[in-house]
Amino acid sequence: MDLELKTAPALPAKHASRPTQTSLEAALAKASPRIAPRPVTVASVLIHGSVVVLWMVLFARAFFLHGVVAWSTGIAYVVYDTLLLMFVGAKSWTLVKRPKPLDRQQLEQGLPALGVIVASHNEAAVLPNTLAKLLGQTHSAAQIVIADDGSTDATAELLTQRFGLIKPVEGELSAASTIYSNLFWLRVPHGGKARALNAAIEKISTPIVMTCDADTRLADDAVLAMRSAFAARANLVAAAGILVPVCSKTLSGRFFQWFQTYEYIRNFISRFAWMRADSLLLISGAFASFRRDALVAVGGFDAECLVEDYELIHRLRRHAVDHGLDWDVRVVGNAHAITDAPSSLSGFMRQRRRWFAGFLQTQYWNRDMTGNRRYGKLGLLMLPVKAFDTLQPIYGLTAFALLIGFIVERRGAVVLPIFSVIGAKILLDFAFHLWTVHLYRRWTGDTAGSSLWMAVVSAVVEPFTFQLLRHTGAALGWVDFLGRSRAWGVQTRAGLAAADEA
């Protein structure tokens, strides 16, 4: 498919304020299984149903069996997680070979123009430094559009007084800044991040579009890395950058910084592995790039989903199969950024319950793809794994609760073998942690934010601390999903504030 940007003819002035988002809405109505559900296959029902039935059977065994088999729920959880580690280890092996340095002169020839959309709602405190990093890129973006989602703080004063922008009519793109010729302002009524992004997608004119959260700071050559990735692959439609979490310098902030750093490292190595299996679904809209024509073809971001970036990739994948397109989704190892991460327990739990509720939404809407050979490895490998992931936190919490129960009941014949299994798993995690840190350093070239010794300590402590918090947040996500809650709460930027002070 020809993915070159086709510029629509200019509308007469009297129609300038006519909403153009209807084109995205029409495309979304055709592409979204939420709006137009697809028939569910028998394979999907069996896969999802077996995950539930297996948990019920294994949980019941705890009350009738003796010895380590009474902890079958925990054994299933350990086996599943171990198989995933083995898969990631096998698929990420190629990262052992350090990538060749980029030939900057060669890259600069034929790079596609890239525009950046910064969705922002009451982000005046962090916007200045975020925009400074965008405006200071070694290879600048052709357009930077601030998609102002009905901000009521000092955003307007900041953009007019400090960045030379003139306040535009709501729904219209401003004139270019008098200071920065590639900076623009789009004001839209408050409707959430997805709607703000969609409004900007309609206005932006570059063939490649990058989405960047207001609490995300790009490395100086991040735009170049993304443009190079799209120049190298004509079929690339979505690309994820590498994100490093930043938390506050408080005690709780240091706790969450420690664990989230290694969690992010493992996650990005995992994304590389799934990319090699042509099944990558997870990218972060906080720092991602897309081919604009592909975004328009599938209807942009879905405002009804709690994790609009994750859901979008499913739609892009579905559209590619439905239309016989060789579209690719990748993670770009040399495109780096830092992003604000939760520094408190309450903030962390809000984030994780929302992430998991959105994951469940997406899995439910796309359940027809699970086990469907029409979607290749995605349908036969990745989505069945995701089906198990829907109950993985329940397996994990159940296993921990049973272990505590066995300890309280002083069932030594059960507890001692269980701790042997846990000890073996910790040793495996220890090796995997070191391996992923080593691969991550070679792949990204980033050695500043990770420590091999701290990775070792993390492998030992995490199962009894951070992992339980993740599972608890995910379990609360089930509550939100079943209750159809869309609450998100007020976010704080403690991590970026600490980084700015430093």
C-alpha positions as CSV (number, residue, x, y, z in Angstrom):
1,M,0.0,0.0,0.0
2,D,1.2,3.5,-0.9
3,L,1.6,5.3,2.5
4,E,2.6,8.7,1.1
5,L,0.7,11.6,2.5
6,K,-2.0,12.9,0.2
7,T,-2.8,16.5,1.1
8,A,-6.5,17.3,0.9
9,P,-7.6,20.5,-0.9
10,A,-7.9,23.6,1.2
11,L,-11.5,24.4,2.4
12,P,-13.1,27.7,1.8
13,A,-12.7,30.1,4.7
14,K,-16.4,29.9,5.7
15,H,-16.0,26.2,6.3
16,A,-12.7,26.5,8.2
17,S,-14.4,25.7,11.6
18,R,-16.4,22.7,10.3
19,P,-15.3,19.7,12.3
20,T,-13.2,17.3,10.2
21,Q,-13.0,14.6,12.8
22,T,-16.0,12.9,11.2
23,S,-13.5,11.2,8.8
24,L,-11.7,9.6,11.7
25,E,-15.0,8.7,13.4
26,A,-16.2,7.0,10.2
27,A,-13.0,5.1,9.8
28,L,-13.1,4.1,13.5
29,A,-16.7,2.8,13.1
30,K,-15.5,0.4,10.3
31,A,-12.2,-0.7,11.9
32,S,-13.2,-1.0,15.6
33,P,-14.5,-4.3,17.0
34,R,-15.9,-2.3,19.9
35,I,-18.3,-0.6,17.6
36,A,-18.8,-3.4,15.1
37,P,-18.1,-6.7,17.1
38,R,-16.7,-9.6,15.1
39,P,-18.1,-13.2,15.6
40,V,-16.2,-15.0,18.3
41,T,-14.5,-18.2,17.3
42,V,-14.8,-21.5,19.2
43,A,-11.0,-21.4,19.7
44,S,-11.2,-18.1,21.5
45,V,-14.0,-19.3,23.8
46,L,-12.0,-22.5,24.6
47,I,-8.7,-20.5,25.3
48,H,-10.3,-17.9,27.5
49,G,-12.6,-20.4,29.3
50,S,-9.7,-22.8,30.0
51,V,-7.8,-20.1,31.8
52,V,-10.7,-19.6,34.2
53,V,-11.4,-23.3,34.6
54,L,-7.7,-24.1,35.2
55,W,-7.6,-21.6,38.0
56,M,-10.7,-23.0,39.6
57,V,-9.4,-26.6,39.5
58,L,-5.9,-25.6,40.7
59,F,-7.3,-23.5,43.6
60,A,-9.6,-26.3,44.7
61,R,-6.7,-28.7,44.8
62,A,-5.3,-26.7,47.8
63,F,-8.1,-28.0,50.0
64,F,-7.9,-31.6,49.1
65,L,-4.3,-32.5,48.3
66,H,-1.1,-32.6,50.4
67,G,2.5,-31.8,49.6
68,V,3.7,-29.3,47.0
69,V,0.8,-30.2,44.7
70,A,-1.5,-28.5,47.0
71,W,0.1,-25.3,45.8
72,S,-0.7,-26.1,42.1
73,T,-1.9,-22.5,41.5
74,G,1.6,-21.3,42.4
75,I,3.3,-24.0,40.3
76,A,1.2,-23.0,37.3
77,Y,2.1,-19.4,37.8
78,V,5.8,-20.2,38.1
79,V,5.8,-22.5,35.0
80,Y,3.9,-20.0,32.9
81,D,6.3,-17.2,33.9
82,T,9.3,-19.4,33.3
83,L,8.1,-20.3,29.8
84,L,7.8,-16.6,29.0
85,L,11.3,-15.9,30.2
86,M,12.6,-18.7,28.0
87,F,10.8,-17.3,25.0
88,V,12.1,-13.8,25.6
89,G,15.6,-15.1,26.2
90,A,15.6,-17.1,23.0
91,K,14.1,-14.3,20.8
92,S,16.3,-11.5,22.2
93,W,19.6,-13.4,21.8
94,T,20.5,-11.4,18.7
95,L,21.0,-8.3,20.9
96,V,24.2,-9.8,22.1
97,K,25.8,-8.4,19.0
98,R,26.2,-4.6,19.5
99,P,24.3,-2.7,16.7
100,K,26.4,-0.8,14.2
101,P,26.7,3.0,14.8
102,L,24.4,5.1,12.6
103,D,25.9,6.8,9.6
104,R,24.5,10.2,10.2
105,Q,25.3,11.6,6.8
106,Q,23.6,8.7,5.0
107,L,20.6,8.9,7.4
108,E,20.1,12.6,6.6
109,Q,19.3,11.8,3.0
110,G,15.6,11.0,2.4
111,L,14.3,11.3,5.9
112,P,10.6,11.7,6.0
113,A,9.2,14.8,7.7
114,L,7.9,14.2,11.2
115,G,5.4,16.1,13.3
116,V,5.0,15.9,17.1
117,I,1.7,16.1,19.0
118,V,1.9,16.9,22.7
119,A,-1.4,16.2,24.3
120,S,-1.7,18.5,27.3
121,H,-4.3,19.1,30.0
122,N,-3.2,21.5,32.8
123,E,0.5,20.7,32.3
124,A,1.9,24.2,32.6
125,A,4.4,23.0,35.2
126,V,6.1,20.6,33.0
127,L,5.5,21.9,29.5
128,P,8.5,24.4,29.4
129,N,11.2,21.7,29.7
130,T,9.3,19.2,27.6
131,L,9.1,21.8,24.8
132,A,12.7,22.8,25.3
133,K,13.8,19.2,24.6
134,L,11.6,19.1,21.5
135,L,12.7,22.4,20.2
136,G,16.4,21.5,20.8
137,Q,16.5,18.3,18.8
138,T,19.6,17.8,16.6
139,H,17.2,17.2,13.7
140,S,14.1,19.2,14.4
141,A,10.5,18.1,13.9
142,A,8.7,19.8,11.0
143,Q,5.8,20.6,13.3
144,I,5.2,20.6,17.0
145,V,1.5,20.8,17.9
146,I,0.4,21.4,21.4
147,A,-3.0,19.7,21.6
148,D,-4.4,21.7,24.5
149,D,-7.2,19.6,26.0
150,G,-9.2,22.3,27.6
151,S,-6.5,23.4,30.1
152,T,-7.6,25.7,32.9
153,D,-4.2,26.4,34.5
154,A,-1.5,28.8,33.3
155,T,-1.0,27.0,30.0
156,A,-2.4,29.9,27.9
157,E,-0.2,32.4,29.6
158,L,2.8,30.2,29.2
159,L,2.3,29.6,25.5
160,T,1.6,33.2,24.7
161,Q,4.2,35.0,26.8
162,R,7.0,32.5,26.7
163,F,6.6,30.7,23.5
164,G,5.3,33.4,21.2
165,L,2.0,31.8,20.3
166,I,-1.3,33.6,19.6
167,K,-4.3,32.0,21.3
168,P,-6.3,30.4,18.4
169,V,-10.0,29.9,18.1
170,E,-11.1,26.6,19.7
171,G,-10.7,23.8,17.2
172,E,-8.4,25.7,14.9
173,L,-4.6,25.4,14.6
174,S,-2.8,28.6,15.6
175,A,-0.4,30.5,13.4
176,A,3.3,29.5,13.9
177,S,5.0,30.9,16.9
178,T,6.8,34.2,16.4
179,I,9.8,32.6,18.1
180,Y,9.8,29.0,16.9
181,S,8.6,28.6,13.3
182,N,7.6,24.9,13.8
183,L,5.6,25.4,17.0
184,F,1.7,25.5,16.9
185,W,-1.2,25.5,19.4
186,L,-4.5,23.7,19.0
187,R,-7.2,24.3,21.6
188,V,-10.0,21.7,21.9
189,P,-12.8,21.3,24.5
190,H,-11.7,19.0,27.4
191,G,-12.5,15.5,26.3
192,G,-9.5,13.4,27.1
193,K,-6.2,12.6,25.6
194,A,-7.5,10.5,22.7
195,R,-9.8,13.2,21.4
196,A,-7.1,15.8,21.7
197,L,-4.7,13.6,19.7
198,N,-7.3,12.9,17.1
199,A,-8.0,16.6,16.6
200,A,-4.3,17.2,16.1
201,I,-4.0,14.3,13.7
202,E,-6.5,16.0,11.5
203,K,-4.5,19.2,11.5
204,I,-1.0,18.0,11.2
205,S,0.5,17.7,7.7
206,T,3.6,15.5,8.1
207,P,3.6,11.9,6.9
208,I,5.0,10.7,10.2
209,V,3.4,11.7,13.5
210,M,5.0,11.3,16.9
211,T,2.9,11.4,20.1
212,C,4.7,12.7,23.1
213,D,3.2,13.1,26.6
214,A,3.7,16.4,28.3
215,D,5.6,14.5,31.1
216,T,8.0,12.9,28.7
217,R,11.4,14.4,27.8
218,L,13.1,13.3,24.6
219,A,16.8,12.6,24.1
220,D,18.5,15.2,21.8
221,D,18.5,12.8,18.8
222,A,15.2,11.0,19.4
223,V,13.5,12.7,16.4
224,L,16.3,11.7,14.2
225,A,16.1,8.1,15.4
226,M,12.4,7.9,14.7
227,R,12.7,9.5,11.3
228,S,15.5,7.1,10.4
229,A,13.4,4.1,11.5
230,F,10.6,5.0,9.1
231,A,13.1,5.9,6.3
232,A,14.6,2.4,6.6
233,R,11.3,0.5,6.5
234,A,8.6,1.5,4.0
235,N,6.1,-0.8,5.7
236,L,6.6,0.5,9.2
237,V,3.4,2.0,10.6
238,A,4.1,2.2,14.4
239,A,7.3,2.5,16.3
240,A,7.9,2.6,20.1
241,G,10.8,4.5,21.7
242,I,12.7,3.4,24.8
243,L,11.4,5.0,28.0
244,V,13.2,5.4,31.3
245,P,11.1,6.1,34.4
246,V,11.9,9.0,36.7
247,C,10.5,9.2,40.2
248,S,10.9,11.7,43.1
249,K,13.8,11.6,45.5
250,T,11.5,10.7,48.4
251,L,11.8,7.4,50.2
252,S,8.8,6.0,48.3
253,G,10.0,7.6,45.1
254,R,13.3,5.8,45.4
255,F,11.5,2.5,46.1
256,F,9.4,2.8,43.0
257,Q,12.2,4.2,40.9
258,W,14.3,1.1,41.7
259,F,11.7,-1.5,40.8
260,Q,10.2,0.3,37.8
261,T,13.7,0.8,36.3
262,Y,14.2,-2.9,36.0
263,E,10.6,-3.6,35.1
264,Y,10.9,-1.2,32.2
265,I,14.2,-2.8,31.1
266,R,12.6,-6.3,31.1
267,N,9.5,-5.0,29.3
268,F,11.5,-3.4,26.5
269,I,13.6,-6.6,26.0
270,S,10.3,-8.4,25.9
271,R,8.9,-6.1,23.3
272,F,12.0,-6.7,21.2
273,A,11.3,-10.5,21.5
274,W,7.7,-10.2,20.5
275,M,8.7,-7.8,17.6
276,R,11.0,-10.6,16.3
277,A,7.9,-12.9,16.5
278,D,6.0,-10.4,14.4
279,S,3.5,-10.0,17.3
280,L,4.4,-6.8,19.0
281,L,1.2,-5.2,20.4
282,L,2.5,-3.0,23.3
283,I,3.9,0.4,22.6
284,S,3.7,3.5,24.7
285,G,1.8,6.5,23.4
286,A,4.0,8.6,25.7
287,F,6.7,8.3,23.1
288,A,5.7,6.6,19.8
289,S,5.6,7.4,16.1
290,F,3.1,6.4,13.5
291,R,2.5,6.7,9.7
292,R,-0.3,9.3,9.5
293,D,-2.1,7.6,6.6
294,A,-2.3,4.4,8.7
295,L,-3.7,6.3,11.7
296,V,-6.3,7.9,9.5
297,A,-7.2,4.5,7.9
298,V,-8.1,2.9,11.2
299,G,-9.8,6.0,12.8
300,G,-7.1,7.3,15.1
301,F,-7.3,6.8,18.9
302,D,-10.4,5.3,20.5
303,A,-11.5,7.7,23.3
304,E,-13.6,4.9,24.9
305,C,-10.5,2.9,25.8
306,L,-8.5,3.5,29.0
307,V,-5.2,2.5,27.1
308,E,-5.8,4.1,23.7
309,D,-2.2,3.4,22.5
310,Y,-2.4,-0.3,23.2
311,E,-5.9,-0.7,21.6
312,L,-4.7,1.2,18.5
313,I,-2.0,-1.4,17.7
314,H,-4.7,-4.1,17.7
315,R,-6.7,-2.1,15.2
316,L,-3.7,-1.5,13.0
317,R,-2.8,-5.2,13.1
318,R,-6.4,-6.2,12.3
319,H,-6.7,-3.7,9.5
320,A,-3.4,-5.0,7.9
321,V,-4.7,-8.6,7.9
322,D,-8.2,-7.6,6.7
323,H,-6.7,-5.6,3.7
324,G,-3.7,-7.8,3.0
325,L,-1.1,-5.2,4.0
326,D,2.4,-5.9,5.1
327,W,2.4,-3.5,8.0
328,D,5.1,-3.7,10.7
329,V,5.2,-2.5,14.3
330,R,8.7,-2.1,15.9
331,V,10.6,-0.9,18.9
332,V,13.4,1.5,18.1
333,G,16.4,0.9,20.4
334,N,18.2,4.2,19.7
335,A,15.2,6.4,20.3
336,H,15.3,7.4,24.0
337,A,13.3,9.5,26.4
338,I,12.6,9.8,30.1
339,T,9.1,9.9,31.5
340,D,7.5,10.7,34.8
341,A,6.5,7.6,36.8
342,P,4.5,7.2,39.9
343,S,6.4,8.0,43.1
344,S,3.8,7.0,45.7
345,L,1.7,4.0,46.4
346,S,-1.6,5.7,45.6
347,G,-0.2,7.0,42.3
348,F,1.2,3.6,41.3
349,M,-2.0,1.8,42.1
350,R,-4.1,4.3,40.1
351,Q,-1.8,3.8,37.1
352,R,-1.7,0.1,37.2
353,R,-5.5,-0.4,37.8
354,R,-6.1,1.8,34.8
355,W,-3.6,0.1,32.6
356,F,-5.0,-3.3,33.5
357,A,-8.6,-2.3,33.1
358,G,-7.7,-0.9,29.6
359,F,-5.9,-4.1,28.8
360,L,-9.0,-6.1,29.7
361,Q,-11.2,-3.8,27.6
362,T,-8.9,-4.4,24.6
363,Q,-8.7,-8.1,25.1
364,Y,-12.5,-8.4,25.3
365,W,-13.1,-6.3,22.2
366,N,-10.5,-8.3,20.2
367,R,-11.4,-11.7,21.6
368,D,-12.3,-13.0,18.1
369,M,-8.6,-12.7,17.2
370,T,-7.4,-15.1,20.0
371,G,-6.6,-18.5,18.6
372,N,-7.6,-17.3,15.1
373,R,-5.0,-18.6,12.6
374,R,-6.1,-15.9,10.2
375,Y,-4.0,-13.5,12.3
376,G,-0.9,-15.7,12.1
377,K,1.5,-15.7,15.1
378,L,-0.4,-12.8,16.6
379,G,-3.6,-14.9,16.9
380,L,-1.9,-18.3,17.6
381,L,0.8,-17.1,20.0
382,M,0.6,-13.6,21.4
383,L,-3.1,-13.3,22.0
384,P,-3.4,-16.7,23.8
385,V,-0.6,-15.5,26.1
386,K,-2.6,-12.4,26.7
387,A,-5.6,-14.5,27.5
388,F,-3.7,-16.1,30.3
389,D,-2.4,-12.7,31.3
390,T,-6.0,-11.6,32.1
391,L,-5.9,-13.9,35.1
392,Q,-2.2,-13.9,35.8
393,P,-2.5,-11.5,38.8
394,I,-5.3,-13.6,40.2
395,Y,-3.0,-16.7,40.0
396,G,-0.2,-14.8,41.6
397,L,-2.3,-13.4,44.5
398,T,-4.0,-16.7,45.1
399,A,-0.6,-18.5,45.2
400,F,0.7,-16.0,47.8
401,A,-2.5,-16.2,49.9
402,L,-2.3,-20.0,49.9
403,L,1.3,-19.8,51.0
404,I,0.5,-17.6,53.9
405,G,-2.4,-19.9,54.8
406,F,-0.1,-22.9,54.8
407,I,2.4,-21.1,57.0
408,V,-0.2,-20.0,59.5
409,E,-1.5,-23.6,59.6
410,R,2.1,-24.8,60.1
411,R,1.9,-27.3,57.2
412,G,5.6,-27.8,57.0
413,A,5.2,-30.7,54.5
414,V,3.7,-28.2,52.1
415,V,5.7,-25.0,52.9
416,L,9.2,-26.5,52.6
417,P,8.7,-27.8,49.1
418,I,7.0,-24.5,48.1
419,F,10.0,-22.5,49.3
420,S,12.2,-24.8,47.3
421,V,10.2,-24.0,44.1
422,I,10.3,-20.3,45.0
423,G,14.0,-20.4,45.6
424,A,14.6,-22.1,42.2
425,K,12.4,-19.4,40.6
426,I,14.4,-16.6,42.3
427,L,17.6,-18.0,40.9
428,L,16.1,-18.2,37.5
429,D,14.9,-14.6,37.8
430,F,18.3,-13.6,39.0
431,A,19.9,-14.9,35.9
432,F,17.2,-13.4,33.7
433,H,17.5,-10.0,35.3
434,L,21.3,-9.9,34.7
435,W,20.8,-11.1,31.1
436,T,18.2,-8.5,30.3
437,V,20.3,-5.6,31.8
438,H,23.3,-6.8,29.7
439,L,21.2,-7.0,26.5
440,Y,19.5,-3.6,27.2
441,R,22.9,-1.9,27.6
442,R,24.2,-3.3,24.4
443,W,21.0,-2.6,22.5
444,T,20.3,1.0,23.7
445,G,23.9,2.1,24.7
446,D,22.4,3.3,28.0
447,T,24.4,2.2,31.0
448,A,23.8,5.1,33.3
449,G,20.4,4.1,34.7
450,S,21.0,0.5,35.6
451,S,23.2,-1.5,38.0
452,L,23.9,-5.2,37.8
453,W,24.1,-5.5,41.5
454,M,20.9,-3.7,42.1
455,A,19.3,-6.0,39.5
456,V,20.4,-8.9,41.6
457,V,18.8,-7.5,44.7
458,S,15.7,-6.7,42.8
459,A,15.3,-10.3,41.6
460,V,15.4,-11.5,45.2
461,V,13.1,-8.9,46.8
462,E,10.6,-8.2,44.0
463,P,8.5,-11.3,44.3
464,F,7.5,-10.4,47.9
465,T,7.1,-6.6,47.4
466,F,6.7,-4.9,44.0
467,Q,5.2,-7.9,42.2
468,L,2.4,-8.1,44.8
469,L,1.7,-4.5,44.3
470,R,1.5,-4.9,40.6
471,H,-0.9,-7.9,41.0
472,T,-3.0,-5.9,43.4
473,G,-3.3,-3.0,41.0
474,A,-4.2,-5.4,38.2
475,A,-6.9,-7.1,40.4
476,L,-8.4,-3.6,41.1
477,G,-8.3,-3.2,37.3
478,W,-10.7,-6.1,37.1
479,V,-13.0,-4.2,39.5
480,D,-12.9,-1.1,37.2
481,F,-13.4,-3.2,34.1
482,L,-16.4,-5.0,35.5
483,G,-17.8,-1.8,36.9
484,R,-17.0,0.1,33.7
485,S,-15.3,2.8,35.7
486,R,-13.4,5.5,33.8
487,A,-12.0,7.4,36.8
488,W,-8.3,8.3,36.5
489,G,-7.7,10.9,39.2
490,V,-5.2,13.8,39.4
491,Q,-1.6,13.0,38.4
492,T,1.4,14.6,40.1
493,R,4.8,15.2,38.4
494,A,7.1,14.5,41.3
495,G,9.7,12.7,39.2
496,L,10.1,15.4,36.6
497,A,10.1,18.0,39.2
498,A,13.1,16.2,40.9
499,A,14.8,15.8,37.5
500,D,14.3,19.6,36.8
501,E,15.8,20.5,40.1
502,A,18.8,18.3,39.4
